[in-house]
């Protein structure tokens, strides 16, 4: 990385890109309604974009990448892609970004020097033989050999570890040497190259810290035996995260209250609890008042007294006064309202519903695949082109992926292509010193719309 700042974010004076080390351009966070997003930093040199978390002093503590350009993301450690979905410490982002940035620089330099035949980049730590030119060197490499047994199956047994050097004549791993003129074929892998030698039945595996550089240097030395390596290009991109803070208006004032997301959630829960508590208290109050409302009782009417004779001891009856009867009020009848006849509603006839449209019958798709080579009887060390064609319902299918597998007598190779608008795809390979008279079968597979169609063709070297 071209900057000399330490990984410790506490000593960071100028905010710098964790990938290339150049100064960042930070856009201040602008409020969007009630939300305040994280500030976004952009690197004008490598084009990376990231959200940042800063402390009170303005020092970057963590970043979350929104965009990593293709030329750097292609060399980012694949096992760390899952971490990039969230915030990671600034120091960790520097370590991962520095590794990807260096590998991308090596990729550009190796491509320029090895493919365009410029002077070699490396200096061998080993003593090379006469006329040997260093093409690539690493401080540490691993050489393993394949073992096959009935009990354990296939496994790789380490043979040597040490400095790795690739020259125009040999591959050195520690004290071991593989002469390139004895290599019959090589197969690139995610960690290195599998070597198939003419003088050995067992395969050998060379592992490197930069597999692409190893594959490219071996291809440069023996292009007929090894395919040109490729790098899977991919851009890392994701949407911005949720807001960093929440801006809440204060009733009756022009100021706003700014708080973190966690504080806003706590405030919302408290307000919700207060609202629910108020509603519950009101319902309880009205319910108790309803139960205590006084009921109006009817006043009883006292009974009317009746006259009764009074018996005295005197033999002569004496007349007594009879009490006067109090008249009882007669209740007045309330007239009952007469029911007024209502007009009878006239029924409305239902609106006719149109019948559903007829469902179209799907047209069956019939596909056909063909394959052929440009020269069925090529000579050794020549180039053979294989063609594949996919047609569906009589029309060529474009933008379909073709994978071809070439079955030589002692090895297997592949090449890929993409169909054009006419449904034809093509790819080619140099056949090297393929066995004369042995028919090489080429399996052709074209994938389109989730389905794979197979066929085969062949050629016989002369």
C-alpha positions in Angstrom: 0.0 0.0 0.0 1.5 3.4 -0.9 0.9 5.0 2.5 3.1 4.7 5.6 0.4 5.2 8.2 0.1 2.4 10.8 -3.0 0.2 11.0 -3.9 1.6 14.4 -6.8 4.0 13.7 -6.0 5.9 16.9 -2.9 7.4 15.2 -4.7 8.2 11.9 -4.3 11.9 11.1 -5.8 12.1 7.6 -8.6 9.7 6.7 -7.1 7.3 4.1 -8.5 4.6 2.0 -8.0 1.2 3.6 -7.3 -0.3 0.2 -4.8 2.0 -1.6 -3.9 4.4 1.2 -4.8 7.6 -0.6 -6.8 10.4 1.2 -10.6 9.9 1.3 -13.2 12.4 0.3 -15.9 12.3 3.0 -19.5 13.5 2.2 -21.2 14.8 5.4 -24.4 13.0 6.4 -27.5 14.9 5.5 -30.8 14.4 7.3 -33.5 12.5 5.3 -36.7 13.1 7.2 -36.3 11.5 10.6 -33.1 9.6 9.6 -29.5 10.6 9.5 -27.4 8.1 7.5 -23.7 7.3 8.0 -21.2 9.5 6.2 -20.0 8.1 2.9 -16.3 8.2 2.0 -15.0 7.9 -1.6 -11.5 7.2 -2.7 -10.7 9.2 -5.8 -7.7 6.9 -6.6 -9.2 3.4 -6.6 -12.9 4.3 -6.7 -13.9 2.5 -3.5 -16.9 3.7 -1.5 -17.6 3.0 2.1 -19.7 4.1 5.0 -17.7 5.1 8.0 -18.1 5.2 11.8 -16.1 7.9 13.5 -15.4 8.7 17.2 -15.9 12.1 18.7 -12.5 13.2 17.5 -13.3 12.4 13.8 -11.1 9.2 13.6 -12.4 6.4 11.6 -13.1 3.3 13.8 -15.0 1.0 11.3 -16.0 0.9 7.7 -18.7 -0.8 5.6 -17.8 -1.1 1.9 -20.5 -0.1 -0.6 -18.4 -0.5 -3.7 -15.1 -2.2 -4.4 -14.1 -1.9 -8.1 -13.6 -5.0 -10.2 -9.8 -4.7 -10.5 -9.4 -4.9 -6.7 -12.4 -7.0 -5.8 -11.3 -9.8 -8.1 -8.2 -10.3 -5.9 -10.0 -9.9 -2.5 -9.8 -12.9 -0.3 -13.0 -14.9 -1.0 -13.3 -16.2 2.5 -13.7 -12.6 3.8 -16.5 -11.5 1.4 -19.1 -12.4 4.0 -17.5 -10.0 6.5 -17.8 -7.1 4.0 -21.6 -7.1 4.4 -21.4 -5.4 7.7 -19.0 -3.0 9.5 -15.5 -4.2 10.1 -12.7 -2.5 12.1 -10.6 -0.1 10.2 -7.4 -2.0 10.9 -8.9 -5.3 9.5 -10.1 -3.4 6.4 -6.5 -2.2 5.9 -5.0 -5.7 6.1 -7.5 -7.2 3.7 -7.4 -4.2 1.3 -3.6 -4.1 1.3 -3.5 -7.8 0.4 -6.0 -7.4 -2.5 -4.2 -4.2 -3.7 -0.8 -5.9 -3.9 -2.2 -8.9 -5.7 -3.9 -6.7 -8.3 -0.6 -4.9 -8.8 1.2 -8.2 -9.3 -1.4 -9.3 -11.7 -1.0 -6.1 -13.8 2.8 -6.4 -13.7 3.0 -10.1 -14.5 0.6 -9.6 -17.4 2.6 -6.8 -18.8 6.0 -8.4 -18.4 5.2 -12.0 -19.2 2.7 -11.6 -22.0 4.3 -8.6 -23.7 7.8 -10.1 -23.4 9.2 -7.3 -21.3 12.2 -7.9 -19.0 11.5 -10.4 -16.1 10.4 -9.1 -12.7 11.9 -11.6 -10.3 15.3 -12.3 -8.8 15.8 -16.0 -7.9 17.0 -16.8 -4.4 18.4 -20.0 -5.8 21.5 -20.5 -8.0 20.2 -21.0 -11.5 21.8 -22.9 -14.3 23.2 -21.4 -17.4 20.6 -19.9 -19.8 17.9 -20.0 -17.1 15.8 -16.9 -16.7 13.7 -16.2 -13.6 10.0 -15.7 -14.5 8.5 -15.8 -11.0 9.6 -16.3 -7.4 8.0 -16.6 -4.0 9.5 -16.9 -0.5 7.4 -20.0 0.3 5.9 -22.8 -1.8 4.7 -26.3 -1.4 5.2 -29.4 -3.5 3.0 -32.5 -2.9 2.5 -35.8 -4.7 -0.6 -37.8 -5.2 -1.1 -41.1 -3.4 -3.9 -43.6 -4.2 -4.7 -46.5 -1.8 -7.7 -48.7 -1.3 -7.9 -47.8 2.4 -7.5 -44.0 2.1 -8.4 -43.3 -1.5 -6.7 -40.3 -3.2 -4.7 -37.9 -1.1 -1.8 -35.4 -1.5 1.4 -36.1 0.5 3.7 -33.1 1.0 7.2 -33.6 -0.3 9.0 -30.3 0.0 8.5 -26.7 1.3 10.7 -23.7 0.6 11.4 -20.9 -1.9 9.4 -21.3 -5.1 11.0 -20.3 -8.4 9.7 -20.7 -11.9 12.2 -20.3 -14.8 12.1 -20.8 -18.5 13.3 -24.4 -17.9 12.3 -25.6 -14.5 10.1 -25.3 -11.4 12.0 -25.2 -8.1 10.4 -25.8 -4.7 13.0 -25.9 -2.0 15.4 -28.6 -2.9 13.1 -30.2 -5.5 13.2 -29.5 -9.2 10.6 -30.2 -12.0 12.1 -29.9 -15.5 9.5 -28.3 -17.8 10.5 -30.4 -20.8 9.2 -33.5 -19.0 5.8 -31.9 -18.3 3.0 -33.4 -20.4 0.2 -31.3 -19.1 -0.7 -29.0 -16.3 -4.1 -28.1 -14.8 -4.7 -24.8 -12.9 -6.5 -25.0 -9.6 -7.6 -22.4 -7.0 -4.4 -22.8 -5.0 -1.8 -23.7 -7.6 -1.1 -26.1 -10.5 -1.3 -29.9 -10.9 1.6 -31.2 -13.0 1.4 -34.4 -15.1 4.9 -35.6 -16.0 5.9 -38.0 -18.7 8.5 -39.7 -16.5 6.1 -40.3 -13.6 2.7 -41.9 -13.2 1.8 -39.9 -10.1 0.6 -36.3 -10.3 2.4 -33.5 -8.5 0.8 -30.4 -7.0 2.6 -27.1 -6.7 0.9 -24.6 -4.3 1.7 -20.9 -4.2 0.6 -17.8 -2.3 -0.3 -16.2 -5.7 -1.7 -19.0 -7.8 -2.4 -16.8 -10.8 1.3 -15.6 -10.9 2.4 -19.3 -10.8 0.0 -20.4 -13.5 0.9 -17.4 -15.8 4.7 -18.0 -15.5 4.4 -21.7 -16.3 2.1 -20.9 -19.2 4.7 -18.4 -20.5 7.4 -21.2 -20.4 5.3 -24.1 -21.9 2.2 -22.6 -23.6 1.5 -25.9 -25.4 1.1 -28.0 -22.3 -0.6 -25.4 -20.0 -3.7 -23.3 -20.7 -3.7 -19.6 -20.3 -4.9 -18.7 -16.7 -7.9 -16.5 -16.2 -9.0 -14.4 -13.2 -12.7 -14.4 -12.2 -13.7 -10.7 -12.4 -16.3 -9.5 -10.0 -17.4 -6.2 -8.5 -18.4 -6.0 -4.9 -21.4 -3.7 -4.4 -24.2 -3.4 -1.9 -26.9 -0.9 -0.8 -26.4 1.6 2.1 -27.2 0.4 5.5 -29.9 1.8 7.8 -29.6 5.2 9.4 -26.9 5.9 11.9 -29.0 8.3 14.0 -32.6 9.4 14.4 -33.7 13.1 14.4 -36.9 13.6 16.4 -38.8 17.0 16.3 -39.5 18.7 19.6 -43.1 19.9 19.9 -43.4 23.6 20.1 -39.7 24.3 19.2 -37.7 24.6 16.1 -34.9 22.4 17.4 -34.7 18.6 16.9 -33.5 15.9 19.2 -30.8 13.7 17.7 -30.2 10.3 19.2 -28.8 6.9 18.3 -31.0 4.1 16.9 -31.0 2.2 20.2 -32.0 5.4 22.1 -34.9 6.0 19.6 -36.1 2.4 20.0 -36.1 2.8 23.8 -38.0 6.1 23.5 -40.5 4.6 21.2 -41.1 1.6 23.5 -41.6 3.9 26.5 -44.1 6.1 24.6 -46.0 3.0 23.5 -46.1 1.7 27.1 -47.4 5.1 28.3 -50.0 5.2 25.6 -51.2 1.7 26.4 -51.2 2.5 30.1 -53.3 5.6 29.6 -55.8 3.7 27.5 -56.1 0.9 30.1 -56.5 3.5 33.0 -59.3 5.3 31.2 -61.2 2.1 30.5 -60.9 1.0 34.1 -62.1 4.4 35.4 -65.2 4.4 33.1 -65.9 0.8 34.0 -66.0 1.4 37.8 -68.1 4.6 37.4 -70.7 2.7 35.5 -71.0 0.1 38.2 -71.6 2.8 40.9 -74.3 4.9 39.2 -77.5 5.2 41.4 -80.7 3.6 40.2 -84.0 5.5 40.2 -86.6 3.5 42.3 -90.4 4.0 42.1 -92.1 5.7 45.2 -94.6 3.3 46.8 -98.2 4.6 47.2 -99.5 4.3 50.8 -102.6 2.0 51.2 -106.0 3.6 51.6 -107.4 3.3 55.2 -111.0 1.7 55.6 -113.6 2.5 58.3 -114.0 -0.1 61.1 -116.6 0.0 64.1 -115.2 0.8 67.5 -116.6 -1.2 70.5 -117.0 0.7 73.8 -117.9 -0.4 77.3 -120.9 1.9 77.4 -124.1 0.2 76.5 -125.1 3.2 74.6 -123.3 3.3 71.2 -121.5 6.6 70.5 -121.2 7.7 66.9 -117.6 8.2 65.8 -116.4 10.2 62.8 -115.4 8.3 59.6 -112.2 9.4 57.9 -112.5 10.8 54.4 -111.1 8.6 51.5 -108.3 10.2 49.5 -108.8 9.8 45.8 -106.1 7.7 44.0 -104.7 9.4 40.7 -105.5 7.5 37.6 -102.5 7.0 35.2 -102.9 8.5 31.8 -102.4 6.2 28.8 -99.6 7.2 26.4 -100.7 6.9 22.8 -98.9 4.2 20.8 -97.4 5.5 17.6 -98.8 4.0 14.4 -96.4 2.1 12.1 -95.9 4.0 8.9 -95.6 1.7 5.9 -92.2 1.9 4.1 -91.7 1.7 0.4 -90.7 -1.7 -0.9 -87.2 -1.8 -2.5 -87.2 -2.9 -6.2 -84.6 -5.6 -6.8 -81.8 -4.6 -9.2 -80.9 -7.4 -11.7 -77.3 -8.6 -11.3 -74.6 -7.3 -13.7 -73.6 -10.2 -16.0 -69.9 -11.2 -15.4 -67.9 -11.7 -18.6 -66.4 -15.2 -18.9 -62.6 -15.4 -18.1 -60.2 -15.2 -21.0 -59.0 -18.5 -22.4 -55.6 -19.5 -21.2 -53.1 -19.8 -24.1 -51.7 -23.3 -24.5 -47.8 -23.1 -24.1 -45.9 -24.0 -27.2 -43.4 -26.8 -26.5 -39.8 -26.0 -27.1 -37.7 -28.5 -29.1 -33.9 -27.9 -29.0 -31.2 -29.6 -31.0 -27.4 -29.5 -30.5 -24.6 -30.1 -33.0 -20.8 -30.1 -32.8 -17.9 -30.3 -35.3 -14.2 -29.4 -35.7 -12.5 -27.4 -38.4 -9.9 -30.0 -39.1 -10.7 -33.7 -38.3 -7.1 -34.7 -39.1 -4.7 -32.0 -37.7 -1.0 -32.3 -37.4 0.9 -32.2 -34.1 1.4 -28.7 -32.5 -1.4 -27.2 -34.6 -4.6 -25.5 -33.4 -8.0 -27.1 -33.5 -11.2 -25.2 -33.3 -14.4 -26.9 -32.1 -17.8 -25.5 -32.9 -21.1 -26.1 -31.1 -24.6 -25.0 -32.3 -27.8 -24.9 -30.3 -31.2 -24.3 -32.1 -34.6 -24.3 -30.5 -37.7 -24.5 -32.6 -35.5 -24.1 -35.6 -33.9 -20.8 -34.5 -30.4 -20.2 -33.2 -30.1 -19.5 -29.4 -27.8 -16.7 -28.5 -25.8 -16.0 -25.3 -25.7 -19.6 -24.2 -22.6 -21.0 -22.5 -20.6 -23.8 -24.1 -18.1 -26.0 -22.2 -16.0 -28.5 -24.2 -13.9 -31.3 -22.7 -11.0 -32.7 -24.8 -10.1 -36.4 -23.9 -6.5 -37.0 -25.0 -4.9 -40.4 -24.5 -3.3 -39.4 -21.2 -4.8 -36.1 -20.2 -8.0 -34.0 -20.3 -8.4 -30.3 -21.2 -11.2 -27.8 -21.6 -12.2 -24.6 -23.3 -15.3 -22.5 -23.3 -17.3 -20.3 -25.6 -20.6 -18.3 -25.9 -23.1 -18.7 -28.7 -23.9 -15.8 -31.0 -27.2 -14.8 -32.5 -27.0 -17.8 -34.9 -26.6 -20.2 -32.0 -23.0 -21.1 -32.9 -20.1 -21.0 -30.3 -16.5 -21.7 -30.9 -13.2 -22.2 -28.9 -9.8 -23.5 -29.9 -6.8 -25.1 -28.4 -3.3 -26.0 -29.4 -3.0 -29.8 -29.4 0.7 -29.9 -28.7 2.3 -33.3 -29.2 -1.0 -35.3 -29.1 -0.6 -39.0 -29.8 -0.7 -39.7 -33.6 -3.5 -42.0 -34.6 -5.4 -41.7 -31.3 -8.9 -40.3 -31.7 -9.5 -37.4 -29.4 -13.1 -37.2 -28.3 -14.5 -33.7 -27.5 -17.6 -33.6 -25.3 -19.7 -30.5 -26.0 -22.2 -29.2 -23.5 -24.3 -26.0 -24.1 -26.4 -24.6 -21.2 -29.4 -22.4 -21.9 -32.4 -21.5 -19.8 -31.4 -23.8 -16.9 -31.0 -26.9 -19.2 -27.8 -28.4 -20.5 -27.7 -30.2 -23.9 -24.8 -32.6 -24.7 -23.2 -34.0 -27.9 -19.6 -34.9 -29.0 -17.2 -34.7 -31.9 -13.6 -35.9 -32.5 -10.4 -35.5 -34.4 -7.4 -37.8 -35.0 -3.9 -36.3 -35.1 -1.7 -37.3 -38.0 
